[in-house]
Amino acid sequence: ALNYAFNKNNVISVGRKINPRLSSVGAVDGLQYETRFKSLSVGLIAGTRPDYLNYSFNADLVQYGGYLGHDYTAKNGYMQSTMAIVEQQNNGNTDRRFAYFQHSNSLIKNLYFFGSVEFDLYNKVMNEPENTLTQNNSPDLSNLYVSLRYKVVKQLSLSLSYSARKNIIYYETYKD
């Protein structure tokens, strides 16, 4: 990816890049823009996601979204939080739409926390006996991940993590 900083508050990226504020989204092939206002950040992503079979470029897998982030730095450590809404498509049809929240901090010496949660905001429900699909936009928890890492000494750290990830449904990608 190519990055260009207009100034210390505005950065644009073009190419394949994983945004650390949206780690669960994975790689974005396209455009990413972020602007900062003191401790707040606002960002946009627009492009495609890599092909689900071989990780190559796939122009049919469009994704776009926006996020709001907050950074806090203290003498003991840091704290970073991000909220986002992302839509992923396949051939112009909605594949997945979700809300995302991620938080990390190291405010306690030698203790590092990371957590993320995703809520799917798009669902198709089969209506029986008509065999028709209805769109449902009610939130559904699809991922919860938390991780704690404690640095005992420089050469040794202990970690504990929990993941409750549901099998995410891509309505158009795996349609057959």
C-alpha distance (Angstrom), angle and dihedral (degrees) to the residues before:
residue distance angle dihedral
A1 . . .
L2 3.76 . .
N3 3.79 117.3 .
Y4 3.78 126.3 -162.6
A5 3.80 123.3 -173.7
F6 3.80 111.0 -157.1
N7 3.80 86.4 -169.4
K8 3.81 136.1 -32.6
N9 3.83 90.9 -68.0
N10 3.83 103.8 43.7
V11 3.80 126.0 58.7
I12 3.79 130.8 169.8
S13 3.82 125.7 -168.3
V14 3.79 128.2 -166.5
G15 3.81 123.7 -169.8
R16 3.82 134.0 28.5
K17 3.78 112.0 -21.2
I18 3.79 139.6 150.3
N19 3.79 109.6 -135.3
P20 3.84 109.8 -138.9
R21 3.81 89.5 -147.8
L22 3.84 89.5 58.4
S23 3.78 101.9 35.0
S24 3.81 95.2 155.2
V25 3.81 92.4 56.1
G26 3.80 90.1 65.0
A27 3.78 124.6 -160.2
V28 3.79 121.3 0.9
D29 3.81 118.7 -159.1
G30 3.77 102.0 -155.8
L31 3.75 141.7 32.7
Q32 3.80 128.4 -13.3
Y33 3.79 124.1 -179.6
E34 3.80 129.5 -176.3
T35 3.78 131.4 -179.2
R36 3.79 126.3 -173.8
F37 3.78 131.8 -146.4
K38 3.82 105.6 -172.1
S39 3.83 103.4 -68.1
L40 3.83 95.7 -6.9
S41 3.81 125.7 85.7
V42 3.79 129.0 -167.2
G43 3.77 119.4 -166.0
L44 3.77 142.5 178.0
I45 3.79 130.8 -159.2
A46 3.79 125.4 -165.9
G47 3.76 128.0 168.1
T48 3.76 138.7 67.5
R49 3.77 136.9 -55.8
P50 3.81 121.2 -123.4
D51 3.79 119.4 -90.8
Y52 3.80 110.5 -83.9
L53 3.82 92.8 -136.6
N54 3.82 103.9 48.3
Y55 3.85 107.2 1.7
S56 3.82 92.1 -116.0
F57 3.81 125.3 135.5
N58 3.82 112.6 -72.3
A59 3.83 117.2 -176.9
D60 3.83 91.1 -166.7
L61 3.82 93.0 66.5
V62 3.81 100.0 74.4
Q63 3.79 119.1 178.4
Y64 3.79 132.1 177.9
G65 3.75 138.9 164.1
G66 3.75 148.9 133.9
Y67 3.76 138.3 -117.5
L68 3.77 143.4 -164.2
G69 3.78 118.5 -148.1
H70 3.78 137.1 -173.6
D71 3.81 127.7 -159.1
Y72 3.77 125.8 -166.1
T73 3.78 125.9 -176.8
A74 3.78 122.9 -168.2
K75 3.78 131.9 172.9
N76 3.82 89.2 -99.7
G77 3.81 97.9 48.5
Y78 3.79 144.9 -64.7
M79 3.79 141.6 -68.6
Q80 3.82 126.5 -157.1
S81 3.81 128.1 -177.9
T82 3.81 131.7 178.8
M83 3.81 134.0 -173.2
A84 3.81 119.1 -169.1
I85 3.79 145.5 170.0
V86 3.82 116.7 -150.4
E87 3.80 132.5 -179.5
Q88 3.80 121.5 -161.9
Q89 3.80 121.3 -166.2
N90 3.78 139.4 -172.6
N91 3.82 117.8 -153.5
G92 3.82 90.3 -17.0
N93 3.82 95.1 -53.0
T94 3.80 122.1 112.8
D95 3.78 108.6 -100.2
R96 3.80 99.0 171.7
R97 3.81 136.9 -10.0
F98 3.77 119.9 -171.2
A99 3.79 146.9 163.5
Y100 3.77 116.5 -130.2
F101 3.79 134.3 -163.9
Q102 3.78 126.1 -176.9
H103 3.81 130.8 176.7
S104 3.79 133.3 -179.1
N105 3.77 132.7 173.4
S106 3.78 145.9 162.4
L107 3.78 99.9 -166.0
I108 3.82 92.9 135.8
K109 3.79 113.9 64.5
N110 3.83 112.8 -98.2
L111 3.84 92.4 -2.6
Y112 3.81 118.0 108.8
F113 3.81 124.4 -172.4
F114 3.81 130.3 -167.3
G115 3.78 126.5 175.5
S116 3.79 137.1 167.1
V117 3.77 135.5 179.6
E118 3.82 131.3 -172.1
F119 3.79 129.9 -162.8
D120 3.79 118.8 -166.0
L121 3.82 110.2 -136.0
Y122 3.79 98.5 -174.3
N123 3.78 128.2 64.5
K124 3.78 136.8 159.0
V125 3.80 117.0 -144.5
M126 3.81 123.9 -162.9
N127 3.81 113.2 -129.5
E128 3.76 113.4 -146.8
P129 3.03 134.4 -121.1
E130 3.86 92.8 11.9
N131 3.84 92.0 55.5
T132 3.79 91.5 -138.5
L133 3.79 127.9 139.4
T134 3.80 123.4 -124.0
Q135 3.79 124.0 -165.9
N136 3.80 116.4 -123.8
N137 3.82 119.9 -169.9
S138 3.80 99.9 -176.8
P139 3.85 113.6 129.3
D140 3.80 116.8 -98.7
L141 3.82 121.7 -173.7
S142 3.81 106.6 -121.5
N143 3.80 103.1 163.8
L144 3.78 138.9 22.7
Y145 3.79 120.4 173.0
V146 3.80 129.1 169.9
S147 3.77 129.3 173.6
L148 3.80 133.6 -176.0
R149 3.79 123.4 -169.1
Y150 3.78 123.9 -173.9
K151 3.79 119.5 -165.3
V152 3.81 104.8 -145.8
V153 3.82 94.4 178.6
K154 3.80 132.6 -17.6
Q155 3.82 92.6 -85.0
L156 3.83 98.5 38.6
S157 3.78 132.9 56.1
L158 3.79 132.0 165.5
S159 3.77 123.4 -147.1
L160 3.77 137.2 -168.7
S161 3.79 124.9 -172.3
Y162 3.78 139.2 175.8
S163 3.79 127.0 -160.7
A164 3.79 127.3 -173.6
R165 3.80 101.7 176.2
K166 3.77 118.5 164.0
N167 3.77 120.6 -149.9
I168 3.81 99.8 -87.9
I169 3.79 114.7 -134.1
Y170 3.79 118.5 -138.2
Y171 3.81 100.9 -166.9
E172 3.81 97.5 -160.3
T173 3.81 103.8 26.7
Y174 3.78 97.2 62.2
K175 3.80 96.2 30.0
D176 3.82 113.0 136.8
